[in-house]
């Protein structure tokens, strides 16, 4: 990923509605969601979302396809993966094993049972 692409992606995500849309699309997976479903879920007027969808598409973060009368949006995971790779390139002075995904580093919410003494 080039620096200009990274800046465009970060700028597109640097807005509440667009970040919410993208996170919702990530949860939806490759099948995506209709614009109407996104508007309903986020409580945002569909005509307001059109502008935000355009910004996300221009940054390469989402795709759109027509399904009958609906527009279906889906996250472009390859773009986000490239962005994360760009941001973490040469992480920790080259010790990339320290750059494990955050999900892998989160402690379990369940507390381990302590052995009886």
GROMACS elastic network, one bead per residue, 0.5 to 0.9 nm:
[ bonds ]
;  ai    aj funct       b0    kb
    1     4     6  0.83238   500
    1     5     6  0.63508   500
    1     6     6  0.67247   500
    1    79     6  0.84484   500
    1    82     6  0.60085   500
    1    83     6  0.67421   500
    1    85     6  0.83202   500
    1    86     6  0.62843   500
    2     5     6  0.52905   500
    2     6     6  0.63777   500
    2     7     6  0.87778   500
    2    86     6  0.80915   500
    3     6     6  0.50288   500
    3     7     6  0.61613   500
    3     8     6  0.86140   500
    3    86     6  0.82458   500
    4     7     6  0.51024   500
    4     8     6  0.61806   500
    4     9     6  0.86764   500
    5     8     6  0.50691   500
    5     9     6  0.61903   500
    5    10     6  0.85863   500
    5    59     6  0.70806   500
    5    60     6  0.85045   500
    5    83     6  0.83438   500
    6     9     6  0.51659   500
    6    10     6  0.61025   500
    6    11     6  0.84440   500
    6    59     6  0.85933   500
    6    82     6  0.86359   500
    6    83     6  0.59590   500
    6    86     6  0.75473   500
    6    87     6  0.83409   500
    7    10     6  0.51579   500
    7    11     6  0.59427   500
    7    12     6  0.84792   500
    7    59     6  0.89232   500
    8    11     6  0.51021   500
    8    12     6  0.60908   500
    8    13     6  0.86825   500
    8    58     6  0.82251   500
    8    59     6  0.54461   500
    8    60     6  0.87198   500
    9    12     6  0.51187   500
    9    13     6  0.63249   500
    9    14     6  0.86541   500
    9    56     6  0.75743   500
    9    58     6  0.86632   500
    9    59     6  0.50317   500
    9    60     6  0.72845   500
    9    61     6  0.69144   500
    9    79     6  0.84997   500
    9    80     6  0.83310   500
    9    83     6  0.77075   500
   10    13     6  0.51557   500
   10    14     6  0.60850   500
   10    59     6  0.85612   500
   10    83     6  0.85795   500
   11    14     6  0.50315   500
   11    15     6  0.78328   500
   11    59     6  0.84913   500
   12    15     6  0.69165   500
   12    18     6  0.68863   500
   12    19     6  0.79888   500
   12    52     6  0.82496   500
   12    55     6  0.58804   500
   12    56     6  0.57293   500
   12    58     6  0.85070   500
   12    59     6  0.65403   500
   12    61     6  0.85110   500
   13    16     6  0.77546   500
   13    17     6  0.86075   500
   13    18     6  0.56754   500
   13    20     6  0.86952   500
   13    22     6  0.77731   500
   13    55     6  0.88872   500
   13    56     6  0.75557   500
   14    18     6  0.74435   500
   14    19     6  0.67830   500
   15    18     6  0.54968   500
   15    19     6  0.59937   500
   15    20     6  0.84831   500
   15    52     6  0.89788   500
   16    19     6  0.52857   500
   16    20     6  0.60792   500
   16    21     6  0.86091   500
   17    20     6  0.50203   500
   17    21     6  0.60788   500
   17    22     6  0.85965   500
   17    42     6  0.79501   500
   17    44     6  0.81008   500
   17    49     6  0.79291   500
   17    52     6  0.72847   500
   18    22     6  0.61091   500
   18    23     6  0.85589   500
   18    49     6  0.83321   500
   18    52     6  0.57627   500
   18    53     6  0.74683   500
   18    55     6  0.82039   500
   18    56     6  0.71518   500
   19    22     6  0.51359   500
   19    23     6  0.61371   500
   19    24     6  0.85263   500
   20    23     6  0.52226   500
   20    24     6  0.61176   500
   20    25     6  0.85967   500
   20    42     6  0.73777   500
   21    24     6  0.51440   500
   21    25     6  0.61715   500
   21    26     6  0.86607   500
   21    38     6  0.69276   500
   21    39     6  0.88103   500
   21    42     6  0.76863   500
   21    49     6  0.88034   500
   21    52     6  0.84785   500
   21    53     6  0.82851   500
   22    25     6  0.50467   500
   22    26     6  0.61794   500
   22    27     6  0.86813   500
   22    56     6  0.81107   500
   22    61     6  0.78792   500
   22    62     6  0.78135   500
   22    74     6  0.85054   500
   22    75     6  0.66260   500
   23    26     6  0.50572   500
   23    27     6  0.63406   500
   23    28     6  0.87034   500
   23    75     6  0.86139   500
   24    27     6  0.51284   500
   24    28     6  0.62711   500
   24    29     6  0.88841   500
   24    32     6  0.89162   500
   24    33     6  0.85681   500
   24    38     6  0.75971   500
   24    41     6  0.85857   500
   24    42     6  0.87794   500
   24    75     6  0.88995   500
   25    29     6  0.63594   500
   25    30     6  0.82380   500
   25    31     6  0.88984   500
   25    32     6  0.58445   500
   25    33     6  0.67644   500
   25    38     6  0.84245   500
   25    62     6  0.84164   500
   25    73     6  0.73826   500
   25    74     6  0.56760   500
   25    75     6  0.54101   500
   26    29     6  0.53205   500
   26    30     6  0.79550   500
   26    32     6  0.80749   500
   26    74     6  0.76695   500
   26    75     6  0.57940   500
   26    76     6  0.86093   500
   26    77     6  0.78567   500
   27    32     6  0.86791   500
   28    31     6  0.67282   500
   28    32     6  0.53861   500
   28    33     6  0.66924   500
   28    74     6  0.78056   500
   28    75     6  0.85147   500
   29    32     6  0.58278   500
   29    33     6  0.88011   500
   29    74     6  0.72069   500
   29    75     6  0.72785   500
   29    77     6  0.89801   500
   30    74     6  0.60249   500
   30    75     6  0.69064   500
   30    76     6  0.81573   500
   30    77     6  0.84764   500
   31    72     6  0.82403   500
   31    73     6  0.82653   500
   31    74     6  0.64806   500
   32    63     6  0.89442   500
   32    64     6  0.87815   500
   32    72     6  0.61504   500
   32    73     6  0.52380   500
   32    75     6  0.69824   500
   33    36     6  0.81572   500
   33    37     6  0.63008   500
   33    38     6  0.65730   500
   33    71     6  0.82740   500
   33    72     6  0.52783   500
   33    73     6  0.54771   500
   33    74     6  0.65510   500
   34    37     6  0.52059   500
   34    38     6  0.63471   500
   34    39     6  0.86433   500
   34    67     6  0.87800   500
   34    70     6  0.61345   500
   34    71     6  0.55067   500
   34    73     6  0.60907   500
   34    74     6  0.88364   500
   35    38     6  0.51265   500
   35    39     6  0.61284   500
   35    40     6  0.86162   500
   35    46     6  0.69619   500
   35    49     6  0.79163   500
   35    50     6  0.85247   500
   35    53     6  0.89593   500
   35    70     6  0.71820   500
   35    71     6  0.58742   500
   35    72     6  0.62381   500
   35    73     6  0.68059   500
   36    39     6  0.50279   500
   36    40     6  0.61145   500
   36    41     6  0.85331   500
   36    45     6  0.89348   500
   36    46     6  0.65719   500
   36    70     6  0.79077   500
   36    71     6  0.83505   500
   37    40     6  0.50876   500
   37    41     6  0.60346   500
   37    42     6  0.85452   500
   38    41     6  0.51092   500
   38    42     6  0.60633   500
   38    43     6  0.81584   500
   38    44     6  0.81451   500
   38    46     6  0.83804   500
   38    49     6  0.86794   500
   38    73     6  0.89559   500
   39    42     6  0.53502   500
   39    43     6  0.55900   500
   39    45     6  0.59853   500
   39    46     6  0.55241   500
   39    48     6  0.89415   500
   39    49     6  0.71518   500
   40    43     6  0.51008   500
   40    44     6  0.68083   500
   40    45     6  0.81009   500
   40    46     6  0.84868   500
   41    44     6  0.80392   500
   42    45     6  0.88838   500
   44    47     6  0.85248   500
   44    48     6  0.68383   500
   44    49     6  0.69112   500
   45    48     6  0.53003   500
   45    49     6  0.65487   500
   46    49     6  0.50784   500
   46    50     6  0.66031   500
   47    50     6  0.53877   500
   47    51     6  0.76104   500
   48    51     6  0.60740   500
   48    52     6  0.71905   500
   49    53     6  0.59936   500
   49    54     6  0.85152   500
   50    53     6  0.51380   500
   50    54     6  0.62431   500
   50    55     6  0.88229   500
   51    54     6  0.52025   500
   51    55     6  0.65120   500
   51    56     6  0.89124   500
   52    55     6  0.51584   500
   52    56     6  0.63333   500
   52    57     6  0.86143   500
   53    56     6  0.51325   500
   53    57     6  0.60502   500
   53    58     6  0.85178   500
   53    62     6  0.78034   500
   53    64     6  0.89253   500
   53    73     6  0.83414   500
   54    57     6  0.50702   500
   54    58     6  0.60259   500
   54    59     6  0.86040   500
   55    58     6  0.51241   500
   55    59     6  0.63169   500
   55    60     6  0.87618   500
   55    61     6  0.88516   500
   56    59     6  0.52002   500
   56    60     6  0.63972   500
   56    61     6  0.53333   500
   56    62     6  0.58574   500
   56    63     6  0.86166   500
   57    61     6  0.57396   500
   57    62     6  0.50470   500
   57    63     6  0.62342   500
   57    64     6  0.80285   500
   58    61     6  0.76533   500
   58    62     6  0.84320   500
   59    62     6  0.79940   500
   59    79     6  0.88611   500
   60    63     6  0.75330   500
   60    76     6  0.70716   500
   60    79     6  0.65182   500
   60    80     6  0.89571   500
   61    74     6  0.85955   500
   61    75     6  0.59658   500
   61    76     6  0.51297   500
   61    77     6  0.75320   500
   61    78     6  0.85366   500
   61    79     6  0.59351   500
   61    80     6  0.68601   500
   62    73     6  0.64977   500
   62    74     6  0.54224   500
   62    77     6  0.84126   500
   62    79     6  0.86829   500
   63    72     6  0.81679   500
   63    73     6  0.56073   500
   63    74     6  0.53578   500
   63    75     6  0.64612   500
   63    76     6  0.65073   500
   64    71     6  0.64537   500
   64    72     6  0.54404   500
   64    74     6  0.64821   500
   65    70     6  0.84028   500
   65    71     6  0.57334   500
   65    72     6  0.52498   500
   65    73     6  0.66752   500
   65    74     6  0.86251   500
   66    69     6  0.69076   500
   66    70     6  0.58124   500
   66    72     6  0.60559   500
   66    73     6  0.89212   500
   67    70     6  0.51671   500
   67    71     6  0.61491   500
   67    72     6  0.67243   500
   68    71     6  0.80454   500
   74    77     6  0.89264   500
   75    78     6  0.87819   500
   75    79     6  0.86601   500
   75    80     6  0.85531   500
   76    79     6  0.56145   500
   76    80     6  0.68621   500
   76    81     6  0.89061   500
   77    80     6  0.51598   500
   77    81     6  0.60226   500
   77    82     6  0.84831   500
   78    81     6  0.50337   500
   78    82     6  0.60678   500
   78    83     6  0.85584   500
   79    82     6  0.50599   500
   79    83     6  0.61473   500
   79    84     6  0.86775   500
   80    84     6  0.61509   500
   80    85     6  0.84665   500
   81    84     6  0.51677   500
   81    85     6  0.60854   500
   81    86     6  0.85171   500
   82    86     6  0.60211   500
   82    87     6  0.85840   500
   83    86     6  0.50002   500
   83    87     6  0.61623   500
   83    88     6  0.85799   500
   84    87     6  0.50829   500
   84    88     6  0.60900   500
   84    89     6  0.83494   500
   85    88     6  0.51722   500
   85    89     6  0.57040   500
   86    89     6  0.52361   500
   86    90     6  0.89593   500
   87    90     6  0.87599   500
   87    91     6  0.82367   500
   88    92     6  0.84726   500
   88    96     6  0.83706   500
   88    99     6  0.72993   500
   89    94     6  0.82617   500
   89    96     6  0.82982   500
   90    93     6  0.58436   500
   90    95     6  0.75543   500
   90    96     6  0.68833   500
   91    94     6  0.55600   500
   91    95     6  0.64517   500
   91    96     6  0.55654   500
   91    97     6  0.87582   500
   91    98     6  0.76979   500
   91    99     6  0.63615   500
   92    95     6  0.52412   500
   92    96     6  0.64420   500
   92    97     6  0.87001   500
   92    98     6  0.67471   500
   92    99     6  0.72669   500
   93    96     6  0.78780   500
   94    97     6  0.86405   500
   95    98     6  0.59477   500
   95    99     6  0.77067   500
   96    99     6  0.52268   500
   96   100     6  0.76368   500
   97   100     6  0.60600   500
   99   102     6  0.82170   500
  100   103     6  0.82680   500
  100   104     6  0.65694   500
  100   105     6  0.70154   500
  101   104     6  0.54481   500
  101   105     6  0.67619   500
  102   105     6  0.50689   500
  102   106     6  0.63525   500
  103   106     6  0.54399   500
  103   107     6  0.88057   500
  104   107     6  0.82538   500
  106   109     6  0.87636   500
  107   110     6  0.85328   500
  108   111     6  0.70849   500
  108   112     6  0.87574   500
  111   114     6  0.87492   500
  113   116     6  0.87960   500
  114   117     6  0.87050   500
